Amino acid sequence: MIEAMPYKTEILFTIILLSILILLNSLSKRAIRRFGRSSSIDMNSRKIIFYLSNLLFYLLAFIGISLIWGVNMKDFSVFISSVLAILGVGFVAQWSILSNLTASVILFFNHPLRLGDRIRVMDKDFDWTGKVEDISGFYLFMRTDDGKQITIPTNLVIQKGIEILHEDVAETKQSVPEE
C-alpha cells in the first residue's frame, strides 16, 4: 500500500519552524522600531536594520529547512564553512560593501552619533567639522561648516575618531571677539 503522506513529520516540522521564525521576525522588528523611536533614529536607517534582520531570518530558515529535510550533515557543514569563510573575508576587508553595512549596524546600535549632531572627524589630513544630515547603509552624509556636503563611508566613521560637538561650543567660537 502506498502511504498517502510519506513526509508528514518533515512537513509538520517545517511549518513549526517557519511559524517560530515569523514570530521571532515580527518581535525583532517591533524591538528595532521601538529602539529606533526611543533613540530618534531616522526611518531610512531603520530600514537597513530591518533588511539585515530579514536576511538573518531567511538564512536561519534555509539552514533549518535543510536540516529538517535530511541534507547530509557532512556536505552541509562543508557548505556552511565555505560560506562563513567568504563572509568572514568580506566583513574583515577594509573597503568592502559588507564592511560598510556592518559599520552602519554598529552606528545604529552602539554609537552615540545621531542625525543632526554636530561632529568633528579626527583626521590628520582633513578638518571635517559639520552637521550629520543622514546615515545610510554605506555612507554618512555631512554638511561642513563652510557649506560643503561630504559623504564619508561608514567604515571610516568607525575607524576614525569622532568628536560630538555641542551647539554651544560653535556659538561660543563665533561670539568670541577677535583681537
Wavefront OBJ file of the C-alpha trace (Angstrom):
o trace
v 0.000 0.000 0.000
v 1.244 3.475 -0.857
v 1.446 5.877 2.056
v -0.654 8.999 1.475
v 1.779 11.447 3.110
v 5.274 9.991 3.268
v 6.839 13.199 4.569
v 4.313 14.055 7.273
v 6.851 14.798 10.040
v 9.097 16.880 7.756
v 6.133 19.000 6.660
v 4.999 19.421 10.278
v 8.478 20.437 11.477
v 8.849 22.831 8.533
v 5.547 24.535 9.390
v 6.542 24.784 13.065
v 9.974 26.188 12.187
v 8.549 28.778 9.787
v 5.900 29.796 12.340
v 8.542 30.310 15.029
v 10.785 32.285 12.663
v 7.907 34.515 11.523
v 7.014 35.195 15.165
v 10.634 35.979 16.073
v 10.987 38.186 12.999
v 7.926 40.237 13.920
v 9.143 40.561 17.523
v 12.577 41.715 16.375
v 11.020 44.271 14.002
v 8.933 45.621 16.857
v 12.030 45.842 19.081
v 14.037 47.597 16.341
v 11.168 50.017 15.727
v 10.894 50.765 19.467
v 14.658 51.207 19.840
v 14.763 53.437 16.757
v 11.999 55.689 18.048
v 13.461 55.974 21.540
v 16.872 56.848 20.088
v 15.325 59.200 17.473
v 16.848 57.290 14.571
v 15.733 58.088 11.034
v 13.369 55.659 9.299
v 15.869 55.097 6.458
v 18.427 53.832 8.960
v 15.820 51.551 10.484
v 15.054 50.133 7.035
v 18.655 48.963 6.733
v 18.417 47.135 10.043
v 15.049 45.630 9.016
v 16.663 44.381 5.808
v 19.591 42.816 7.656
v 17.312 41.163 10.231
v 15.161 39.727 7.414
v 18.322 38.392 5.808
v 19.287 36.714 9.076
v 15.872 35.059 9.456
v 15.902 33.868 5.825
v 19.315 32.335 6.444
v 18.062 30.601 9.601
v 15.019 29.311 7.707
v 17.236 27.951 4.928
v 19.516 26.171 7.394
v 16.613 24.799 9.458
v 14.664 23.523 6.453
v 17.808 21.940 5.025
v 18.396 20.073 8.271
v 14.732 19.021 8.594
v 14.613 17.579 5.100
v 17.700 15.450 5.657
v 20.566 17.148 3.899
v 23.754 15.214 4.566
v 25.425 16.861 7.582
v 28.955 16.427 6.203
v 28.096 18.153 2.937
v 26.076 20.787 4.737
v 28.912 21.596 7.154
v 31.359 21.986 4.250
v 28.905 24.320 2.511
v 28.291 26.405 5.657
v 32.002 26.667 6.484
v 32.727 27.836 2.922
v 30.003 30.477 3.111
v 31.227 31.639 6.530
v 34.810 31.871 5.269
v 33.691 34.064 2.370
v 31.588 36.230 4.696
v 34.478 36.489 7.157
v 36.794 37.772 4.457
v 34.095 40.224 3.374
v 33.483 41.537 6.888
v 37.174 41.928 7.631
v 38.044 43.543 4.290
v 38.500 47.215 4.965
v 36.862 48.662 1.841
v 34.225 46.060 1.113
v 30.496 46.629 0.884
v 29.913 44.239 3.782
v 32.295 46.285 5.892
v 30.182 49.401 5.293
v 26.954 47.545 6.106
v 28.483 46.201 9.300
v 29.657 49.680 10.250
v 26.126 51.024 9.648
v 24.705 48.425 12.031
v 27.311 49.366 14.645
v 26.486 53.054 14.199
v 22.794 52.252 14.566
v 23.043 50.270 17.800
v 26.235 51.254 19.630
v 27.409 54.698 18.584
v 26.116 57.868 20.223
v 26.169 59.619 16.825
v 22.674 60.717 15.710
v 21.177 62.701 12.851
v 21.501 66.430 13.404
v 24.577 66.119 15.633
v 27.453 68.471 15.026
v 30.648 66.409 14.782
v 34.349 66.656 14.060
v 36.036 63.750 12.282
v 39.507 63.331 13.734
v 41.739 63.081 10.681
v 45.240 64.492 10.342
v 44.772 65.330 6.650
v 41.294 66.891 6.668
v 39.331 69.107 9.012
v 35.800 67.765 8.723
v 33.540 69.614 11.126
v 29.849 69.884 10.454
v 26.343 68.579 10.933
v 25.270 64.975 10.250
v 22.446 65.035 7.695
v 21.934 61.328 7.013
v 23.398 57.904 7.706
v 22.660 55.319 5.056
v 23.745 51.725 4.668
v 27.063 52.742 3.162
v 27.708 56.438 3.823
v 27.444 59.198 6.380
v 26.284 62.443 4.751
v 27.543 65.576 6.432
v 27.364 69.321 5.728
v 30.576 71.018 6.800
v 30.723 74.413 8.496
v 31.825 76.041 5.231
v 28.743 74.668 3.411
v 30.216 71.677 1.581
v 28.311 68.425 1.561
v 30.615 65.453 2.011
v 29.991 61.728 2.144
v 32.141 59.507 4.307
v 31.991 55.693 4.094
v 30.567 54.346 7.335
v 33.549 52.069 7.907
v 35.772 55.192 8.008
v 33.442 56.745 10.574
v 34.054 53.701 12.763
v 37.829 53.750 12.146
v 38.373 57.481 12.646
v 37.783 59.210 15.924
v 34.532 61.170 16.053
v 34.059 64.074 18.423
v 30.444 65.039 19.025
v 30.323 68.794 19.465
v 27.642 70.643 21.325
v 25.885 73.603 19.718
v 27.041 75.970 22.463
v 30.694 75.256 21.517
v 30.057 76.526 17.972
v 28.199 79.584 19.275
v 30.993 80.341 21.763
v 33.590 80.283 18.992
v 31.533 82.668 16.901
v 30.763 85.087 19.755
v 34.371 85.460 20.981
v 35.709 88.784 19.624
v 38.908 88.622 17.609
v 41.812 90.687 18.900
l 1 2 3 4 5 6 7 8 9 10 11 12 13 14 15 16 17 18 19 20 21 22 23 24 25 26 27 28 29 30 31 32 33 34 35 36 37 38 39 40 41 42 43 44 45 46 47 48 49 50 51 52 53 54 55 56 57 58 59 60 61 62 63 64 65 66 67 68 69 70 71 72 73 74 75 76 77 78 79 80 81 82 83 84 85 86 87 88 89 90 91 92 93 94 95 96 97 98 99 100 101 102 103 104 105 106 107 108 109 110 111 112 113 114 115 116 117 118 119 120 121 122 123 124 125 126 127 128 129 130 131 132 133 134 135 136 137 138 139 140 141 142 143 144 145 146 147 148 149 150 151 152 153 154 155 156 157 158 159 160 161 162 163 164 165 166 167 168 169 170 171 172 173 174 175 176 177 178 179
